[in-house]
Amino acid sequence: MLTSKQRAILRGKANTMDPVFQIGKGEVDEALIQAVRDCLEARELIKLKVLDNSIYDAREASILLAEATGADCVQVIGSKFVLYLQKKKDSAYADLLK
């Protein structure tokens, strides 16, 4: 679990990021979960967007993907949300989050 101070730091870092995934009218399936997991392993912090035609809202999608990938949901605003998963080695954000 992240503290509120850690969330604030990560929100600040994610503010300028563009979404790397869009969740559309399809289900959150294993292919999407694996792609998000791979992206989190590479980047640690990612932003995702839920399109208007999706069966999920941003909160539902963030909960589903966070549970499936083991990530923490940092923020949900409107149709966008941010996930964070700390790397095992060489974490870019480890020093910031101490």
HUTADA-V163584 format. One record per residue. N is the residue number from 1. RES is the residue in one small letter. SS is DSSP state (H for helix, E for strand, - for the rest). PHI is phi in radians with two decimals (* if undefined). Layout:
BEGIN
n=N res=RES ss=SS phi=PHI
n=N res=RES ss=SS phi=PHI
END
This chain:
BEGIN
n=1 res=m ss=- phi=*
n=2 res=l ss=- phi=-1.66
n=3 res=t ss=- phi=-1.41
n=4 res=s ss=H phi=-1.13
n=5 res=k ss=H phi=-1.18
n=6 res=q ss=H phi=-1.14
n=7 res=r ss=H phi=-1.06
n=8 res=a ss=H phi=-1.09
n=9 res=i ss=H phi=-1.11
n=10 res=l ss=H phi=-1.18
n=11 res=r ss=H phi=-1.06
n=12 res=g ss=H phi=-1.10
n=13 res=k ss=H phi=-1.18
n=14 res=a ss=H phi=-1.40
n=15 res=n ss=- phi=-0.99
n=16 res=t ss=- phi=-1.62
n=17 res=m ss=- phi=-1.36
n=18 res=d ss=- phi=-1.68
n=19 res=p ss=- phi=-1.09
n=20 res=v ss=- phi=-1.70
n=21 res=f ss=E phi=-2.36
n=22 res=q ss=E phi=-2.13
n=23 res=i ss=E phi=-1.79
n=24 res=g ss=- phi=-1.78
n=25 res=k ss=- phi=-1.33
n=26 res=g ss=- phi=-1.38
n=27 res=e ss=- phi=-1.26
n=28 res=v ss=- phi=-1.42
n=29 res=d ss=- phi=-1.76
n=30 res=e ss=H phi=-1.09
n=31 res=a ss=H phi=-1.14
n=32 res=l ss=H phi=-1.16
n=33 res=i ss=H phi=-1.06
n=34 res=q ss=H phi=-1.16
n=35 res=a ss=H phi=-1.12
n=36 res=v ss=H phi=-1.16
n=37 res=r ss=H phi=-1.06
n=38 res=d ss=H phi=-1.11
n=39 res=c ss=H phi=-1.15
n=40 res=l ss=H phi=-1.11
n=41 res=e ss=H phi=-1.13
n=42 res=a ss=H phi=-1.43
n=43 res=r ss=H phi=-1.95
n=44 res=e ss=- phi=1.28
n=45 res=l ss=E phi=-2.21
n=46 res=i ss=E phi=-2.36
n=47 res=k ss=E phi=-1.98
n=48 res=l ss=E phi=-2.23
n=49 res=k ss=E phi=-2.22
n=50 res=v ss=E phi=-1.83
n=51 res=l ss=- phi=-1.32
n=52 res=d ss=- phi=-1.08
n=53 res=n ss=- phi=-1.50
n=54 res=s ss=- phi=-1.29
n=55 res=i ss=- phi=-1.39
n=56 res=y ss=- phi=-1.86
n=57 res=d ss=- phi=-1.67
n=58 res=a ss=H phi=-1.08
n=59 res=r ss=H phi=-1.11
n=60 res=e ss=H phi=-1.08
n=61 res=a ss=H phi=-1.14
n=62 res=s ss=H phi=-1.15
n=63 res=i ss=H phi=-1.16
n=64 res=l ss=H phi=-1.03
n=65 res=l ss=H phi=-1.25
n=66 res=a ss=H phi=-1.12
n=67 res=e ss=H phi=-1.17
n=68 res=a ss=H phi=-1.24
n=69 res=t ss=H phi=-1.78
n=70 res=g ss=- phi=1.42
n=71 res=a ss=- phi=-1.55
n=72 res=d ss=E phi=-1.78
n=73 res=c ss=E phi=-1.46
n=74 res=v ss=E phi=-1.48
n=75 res=q ss=E phi=-2.80
n=76 res=v ss=E phi=-2.28
n=77 res=i ss=E phi=-2.34
n=78 res=g ss=- phi=1.03
n=79 res=s ss=- phi=-1.74
n=80 res=k ss=E phi=-2.04
n=81 res=f ss=E phi=-2.58
n=82 res=v ss=E phi=-2.15
n=83 res=l ss=E phi=-2.04
n=84 res=y ss=E phi=-2.34
n=85 res=l ss=- phi=-2.42
n=86 res=q ss=- phi=-1.20
n=87 res=k ss=- phi=-1.22
n=88 res=k ss=- phi=-1.23
n=89 res=k ss=- phi=-2.22
n=90 res=d ss=- phi=0.90
n=91 res=s ss=- phi=-1.27
n=92 res=a ss=- phi=-1.27
n=93 res=y ss=- phi=-1.87
n=94 res=a ss=- phi=-1.04
n=95 res=d ss=- phi=-1.19
n=96 res=l ss=- phi=-1.19
n=97 res=l ss=- phi=-1.63
n=98 res=k ss=- phi=-1.38
END
